[in-house]
Amino acid sequence: MKWYRMFFLAVLAIVLAFSMVFSAACDDDDDDDDDSEPMPDSLIVAGSRTGTSVVLNPDTGNDIVEVAPETISMNVPKLGYQGLRVYFISPAQEQSGIGEIFGVDTLTGEHLQQVTDFDHLGVEHLDGSTAEAMIVFDAYVESAEGAKATDYSVFSMAEDGTGLTRLTEPGETHALLGESFMVESISESMPAWSPDGTLIAYMSRVGEVDNIGHQFEAVVVMNADGGEKEIIYAVEGTGHYDDICWTSDGHYVIFSHADGNDRVIMAVLADTIDAIDLSDALILDDWTYGLGNMWTAPAGMKLAVTERAAGGGHVHIATLEVAEGVISVTDGPALLTGDVGHGYALPDWGPYTPES
């Protein structure tokens, strides 16, 4: 055999050996990929005490990513349509204290966009629709002197900021179930989309038309265009409300409010005034300060709740059930999140369907 043939065979053997090593390495990488945690079909996003938001897997309780846009804090993070974007409230760079709506990509924190640019209109709470790329939010009108108003209204718009529509106005009158008098709305806040995007529930402070000092805190449901407003729950007096959301079947509105030093979670059918207190079944014995915040799952009768704590507590999951027309907690709350160096505040739970 001539020397060049031997040389060729030697080179070929070396190439084949390298090829086998490279192929094995790729197989190992593939095995590593197979062992990685698959992406769930829903996500929980929550605020942290550092002003960032944390995206976590509701199936495992593991953090997927901490979203931290540069030079801006993330307040009240909410998932947008299909879970692709997180929308949140933060003062614009050139303003002082006025809340504007921003958005970032959910899993990377990239493509930061200021969605709103209002003049003397401060956003406090928002919610993203699971049915289409829409946002609903409440806002107050700041006076020219910079004084913050105490009266809020509810607005809706597309996720890109177009189509801004005012849905509520202070001074609107409503019938109050179980009462012979009419009430007048004073302030409307904390709106939440129904799962199918056709209805919006919100909190409203109302007063008797002819005796405005006689006030109630009410839960109101309206059409997505602001029509056909109906009070479904009301309690006399004024209080502090923190969360409002819908069960995944769209039948119940669940909300929390302060009762003295305690926080109470109530569930009410969307077409009645009969409310059920779920609080006792949701508070664990070792929760020193009681209930924190909560949000319902986009599918299945699940409820994410946190312990009240500075910067947010751990996320727990409870199971709800409706039997003979009565909703109750049947399991949990069971700890979801593990030993991490941060809390979870104001959790929002929404579908993640990037391929839809």
Secondary structure as UniProt FT lines:
FT   HELIX           3..35
FT   STRAND          42..47
FT   TURN            49..50
FT   STRAND          53..56
FT   TURN            58..60
FT   STRAND          63..67
FT   TURN            70..71
FT   STRAND          75..79
FT   HELIX           81..83
FT   STRAND          85..91
FT   TURN            93..94
FT   STRAND          99..105
FT   TURN            106..108
FT   STRAND          113..114
FT   STRAND          121..128
FT   STRAND          134..141
FT   TURN            144..145
FT   STRAND          152..158
FT   TURN            159..160
FT   STRAND          165..166
FT   TURN            170..171
FT   STRAND          173..175
FT   TURN            177..178
FT   STRAND          182..193
FT   TURN            195..196
FT   STRAND          199..208
FT   TURN            209..210
FT   STRAND          211..223
FT   TURN            224..225
FT   STRAND          230..236
FT   STRAND          241..246
FT   TURN            248..249
FT   STRAND          252..259
FT   TURN            260..261
FT   STRAND          262..269
FT   TURN            270..271
FT   STRAND          275..277
FT   HELIX           279..282
FT   TURN            285..286
FT   TURN            288..289
FT   STRAND          291..296
FT   STRAND          302..307
FT   TURN            310..311
FT   STRAND          315..323
FT   TURN            324..325
FT   STRAND          326..335
FT   STRAND          344..351
FT   TURN            354..355
//
